[in-house]
């Protein structure tokens, strides 16, 4: 007996490498957010008073001035100049929300493109 079924070959598309699944715009935004976090603080001056090292710094996001204190019993305690704690906390919360949502978009789109 002779088999009359055609000899068909099916094309299977190869899987894309992971880096090609990452969306470009959210990846750029994520890198910009990481850069913004890395350059948030501007360290101005350092002084020592009675064995206490004081580092003056400026929050570039809010423009507020802070002092970090270091001594034998104090390790990196931050002191604000005025009532500015809420602005720093809000700016940090906004950054975390933007960072996590952008990372979530990247992961979602990368997994969806499978």
C-alpha positions as MATLAB code, in Angstrom:
seq = 'XXXXXXXXXXXXXXXXXXXXXXXXXXXXXXXXXXXXXXXXXXXXXXXXXXXXXXXXXXXXXXXXXXXXXXXXXXXXXXXXXXXXXXXXXXXXXXXXXXXXXXXXXXXXXXXXXX';
ca = [
       0.000    0.000    0.000;
       1.067    3.460   -0.799;
       0.731    6.308    1.750;
      -0.697    9.456    0.071;
      -0.252   11.854    3.013;
       1.971   14.771    2.172;
       5.303   15.041    3.904;
       4.809   18.263    5.948;
       7.451   19.939    8.031;
       6.365   22.327   10.721;
       8.421   25.387   11.568;
       8.978   25.859   15.271;
      10.105   29.346   16.127;
      13.178   29.325   18.375;
      12.787   30.898   21.778;
      14.086   34.452   22.080;
      16.956   35.087   24.502;
      15.915   36.800   27.739;
      17.563   40.131   26.945;
      15.423   40.469   23.795;
      12.255   40.049   25.877;
      12.974   43.084   28.064;
      11.048   46.208   26.986;
      13.422   49.080   26.209;
      11.574   52.126   27.594;
      10.833   50.669   31.063;
      14.431   49.399   31.252;
      15.746   52.911   30.555;
      13.395   54.369   33.173;
      14.589   51.768   35.692;
      18.231   52.670   35.036;
      17.413   56.369   35.461;
      15.709   55.649   38.808;
      18.753   53.711   40.006;
      20.986   56.616   38.946;
      18.748   59.094   40.754;
      19.050   57.038   43.942;
      22.837   56.787   43.612;
      23.223   60.573   43.243;
      20.563   61.633   45.766;
      22.899   62.987   48.433;
      25.443   65.777   48.049;
      28.025   65.587   50.836;
      29.239   69.103   51.623;
      31.597   69.356   54.582;
      32.904   67.238   57.425;
      33.852   68.619   60.796;
      34.851   67.182   64.160;
      33.666   68.701   67.440;
      34.528   67.025   70.769;
      35.210   63.593   69.198;
      31.957   63.775   67.222;
      32.350   63.623   63.454;
      29.637   65.646   61.686;
      29.001   65.159   57.966;
      26.848   67.850   56.378;
      24.829   66.694   53.394;
      22.049   67.992   51.138;
      19.157   65.941   49.780;
      19.192   66.796   46.062;
      15.559   65.722   45.627;
      14.095   68.024   48.277;
      16.916   70.532   48.819;
      16.903   69.880   52.570;
      20.037   69.887   54.708;
      20.961   67.019   57.029;
      23.804   66.156   59.390;
      25.129   62.666   60.066;
      26.726   62.202   63.481;
      29.426   59.656   64.252;
      31.150   59.120   67.599;
      31.907   56.318   70.010;
      28.245   55.784   70.988;
      26.564   57.196   67.874;
      26.802   55.557   64.482;
      25.321   57.513   61.587;
      22.460   59.215   63.382;
      20.807   61.772   61.100;
      19.701   65.143   62.351;
      17.445   67.323   60.204;
      17.659   71.094   60.004;
      14.039   72.012   60.747;
      10.833   69.989   60.269;
      11.690   68.257   57.009;
      11.414   64.551   57.842;
       8.054   64.191   56.062;
       9.382   65.559   52.767;
      12.264   63.086   52.729;
       9.969   60.201   53.600;
       7.507   61.211   50.854;
      10.264   61.560   48.245;
      11.654   58.147   49.191;
       8.193   56.543   49.057;
       7.547   58.016   45.599;
      10.905   56.660   44.406;
      10.135   53.164   45.764;
       6.702   53.160   44.093;
       8.182   54.246   40.751;
      11.013   51.712   41.020;
       8.820   48.748   41.948;
       6.130   49.540   39.381;
       8.722   49.901   36.594;
      10.415   46.656   37.628;
       6.997   44.988   37.699;
       6.228   46.175   34.165;
       9.556   44.804   32.933;
       8.998   41.410   34.553;
       5.380   41.245   33.324;
       6.259   42.099   29.729;
       9.281   39.772   29.694;
       7.199   36.836   30.948;
       4.264   37.639   28.668;
       6.430   37.557   25.562;
       7.174   33.830   26.036;
];
